[in-house]
């Protein structure tokens, strides 16, 4: 069997984002897979821009990456009790491309945050925002890494055995959904 093609989307742009680490760790635990990291540094959605210039090339690239992937791993922090503007903007733009790259696509959602809830509200909001696109959402176990600034070792792997075990279970479910 060929390597799985996985698209990772992190809801934070920061180079040292723990959500990027979590997304990469999830892909590692998935096993024999090639991870492409989607670039969510997109222009703000603007209907006038779209009317004038069409869908930006960076948005079309992301949409094409979703289409080409066997599955998508999304890890997003929680900003002010919800998903980040970066994540919402990406979803809004992707909704404007021709066709629906999300339709039937296996998607696993997770979060890492500094707070003790680990970003669980961002996961709920993300699922609500992506639901109209009809992806194949993979549920449980929920991965909400709290105190994420200290949850990863120097190699970017999760320190806690429970997190790693549960993330492995979620990746098993994602593999089964493909």
C-alpha positions as CSV (number, residue, x, y, z in Angstrom):
1,X,0.0,0.0,0.0
2,X,1.3,3.5,-0.9
3,X,2.0,6.0,1.8
4,X,-1.0,7.9,3.0
5,X,-1.1,11.6,2.1
6,X,-2.0,13.6,5.1
7,X,-2.7,17.3,5.2
8,X,-2.0,19.0,8.5
9,X,-3.6,22.3,9.4
10,X,-2.5,24.2,12.5
11,X,-4.7,27.1,13.7
12,X,-1.7,29.2,14.8
13,X,0.9,30.9,12.5
14,X,3.7,31.0,15.1
15,X,6.7,29.0,14.1
16,X,7.0,27.4,17.6
17,X,3.3,26.7,17.9
18,X,2.5,23.7,20.1
19,X,-0.4,23.0,17.7
20,X,2.1,22.5,14.9
21,X,4.0,20.1,17.2
22,X,0.8,18.2,18.1
23,X,-0.2,18.0,14.4
24,X,3.3,16.6,13.5
25,X,3.1,14.2,16.5
26,X,-0.3,12.9,15.3
27,X,1.1,12.3,11.8
28,X,4.1,10.5,13.3
29,X,1.8,8.2,15.3
30,X,-0.4,7.6,12.3
31,X,2.5,5.7,10.8
32,X,3.4,5.3,7.2
33,X,2.2,8.7,5.9
34,X,3.5,11.7,4.2
35,X,2.6,15.0,6.0
36,X,2.0,18.2,4.1
37,X,1.6,21.2,6.3
38,X,-1.0,23.6,4.9
39,X,-0.2,27.3,5.0
40,X,-3.0,29.2,6.7
41,X,-1.3,32.6,6.3
42,X,-4.0,33.7,3.9
43,X,-5.4,37.2,3.1
44,X,-8.4,38.1,5.2
45,X,-11.6,37.0,3.4
46,X,-12.9,40.0,1.5
47,X,-15.8,39.6,-1.0
48,X,-14.6,42.7,-2.9
49,X,-11.2,41.1,-3.4
50,X,-12.8,37.9,-4.5
51,X,-15.0,39.7,-7.0
52,X,-12.0,41.7,-8.3
53,X,-9.3,39.0,-8.4
54,X,-11.0,35.7,-7.8
55,X,-9.9,33.2,-5.2
56,X,-6.2,33.9,-4.2
57,X,-3.6,31.3,-5.4
58,X,-2.7,30.6,-1.8
59,X,-6.3,29.6,-1.0
60,X,-6.6,27.5,-4.1
61,X,-3.3,25.7,-3.1
62,X,-4.8,24.9,0.3
63,X,-8.0,23.7,-1.3
64,X,-6.1,21.5,-3.7
65,X,-4.1,20.1,-0.8
66,X,-7.3,19.1,1.0
67,X,-8.6,17.5,-2.1
68,X,-5.3,15.5,-2.7
69,X,-5.0,14.3,0.9
70,X,-6.3,11.0,2.1
71,X,-7.2,12.7,5.4
72,X,-6.7,16.0,7.3
73,X,-5.4,16.5,10.8
74,X,-6.4,19.9,12.3
75,X,-4.9,21.1,15.5
76,X,-6.0,24.5,16.8
77,X,-5.4,26.5,19.9
78,X,-8.2,28.3,21.7
79,X,-8.3,32.0,21.5
80,X,-10.9,33.7,23.7
81,X,-13.0,30.6,24.1
82,X,-13.1,29.8,20.3
83,X,-11.1,29.0,17.2
84,X,-8.5,31.3,16.0
85,X,-9.2,33.9,13.3
86,X,-6.6,32.2,11.2
87,X,-8.6,29.0,11.2
88,X,-12.0,30.6,10.7
89,X,-10.5,32.7,7.8
90,X,-9.1,29.5,6.2
91,X,-12.5,27.8,6.4
92,X,-14.3,30.8,5.0
93,X,-11.9,31.0,2.0
94,X,-12.0,27.3,1.3
95,X,-15.8,27.5,1.2
96,X,-15.4,29.9,-1.8
97,X,-13.5,27.5,-4.1
98,X,-15.1,25.5,-6.9
99,X,-16.4,22.2,-5.5
100,X,-16.1,21.1,-1.9
101,X,-12.7,19.6,-1.0
102,X,-14.0,18.6,2.4
103,X,-16.8,16.4,1.3
104,X,-16.4,12.9,2.8
105,X,-12.8,13.7,3.8
106,X,-11.7,12.0,7.0
107,X,-10.8,14.8,9.5
108,X,-9.3,14.5,13.0
109,X,-9.5,17.5,15.3
110,X,-7.3,18.2,18.3
111,X,-6.0,21.1,20.3
112,X,-3.2,22.3,22.4
113,X,-3.4,25.3,24.7
114,X,-1.8,26.9,27.7
115,X,-5.0,26.7,29.8
116,X,-6.1,23.8,31.8
117,X,-9.0,22.9,29.4
118,X,-6.4,22.4,26.6
119,X,-8.5,24.1,24.0
120,X,-11.6,21.9,24.1
121,X,-13.9,24.8,23.3
122,X,-12.0,25.5,20.1
123,X,-12.6,21.9,19.1
124,X,-16.3,22.2,19.6
125,X,-16.4,25.4,17.6
126,X,-14.3,24.0,14.9
127,X,-16.5,21.0,14.5
128,X,-19.5,23.3,14.2
129,X,-17.8,25.5,11.6
130,X,-16.7,22.6,9.4
131,X,-19.8,20.5,9.7
132,X,-21.6,22.2,6.7
133,X,-18.9,21.0,4.4
134,X,-19.7,17.4,5.2
135,X,-16.4,16.0,6.1
136,X,-16.1,12.6,7.7
137,X,-15.2,13.7,11.3
138,X,-13.4,11.2,13.4
139,X,-14.4,11.3,17.0
140,X,-12.6,10.3,20.2
141,X,-10.7,10.1,22.2
142,X,-10.6,13.8,22.5
143,X,-7.1,15.3,22.5
144,X,-7.0,18.6,24.3
145,X,-3.4,19.1,25.6
146,X,-3.3,21.5,28.5
147,X,-0.2,23.4,29.6
148,X,1.0,22.8,26.1
149,X,4.1,24.9,26.6
150,X,5.5,22.0,28.7
151,X,3.8,19.0,27.1
152,X,6.5,18.3,24.4
153,X,10.0,17.1,24.7
154,X,13.0,18.5,22.8
155,X,12.2,16.2,19.9
156,X,8.6,17.5,19.6
157,X,7.1,14.3,21.1
158,X,4.4,14.4,23.7
159,X,5.8,13.8,27.2
160,X,2.6,12.3,28.8
161,X,2.0,8.6,28.2
162,X,-1.8,9.1,28.4
163,X,-1.7,11.8,25.6
164,X,0.4,9.7,23.4
165,X,-1.7,6.6,24.0
166,X,-5.0,8.5,23.2
167,X,-3.5,10.3,20.2
168,X,-2.4,6.9,18.9
169,X,-6.0,5.6,19.3
170,X,-7.4,8.7,17.5
171,X,-4.9,8.1,14.6
172,X,-6.0,4.4,14.5
173,X,-9.6,5.7,14.0
174,X,-8.4,8.2,11.4
175,X,-6.6,5.4,9.5
176,X,-9.7,3.2,9.6
177,X,-11.8,6.1,8.2
178,X,-9.6,6.5,5.2
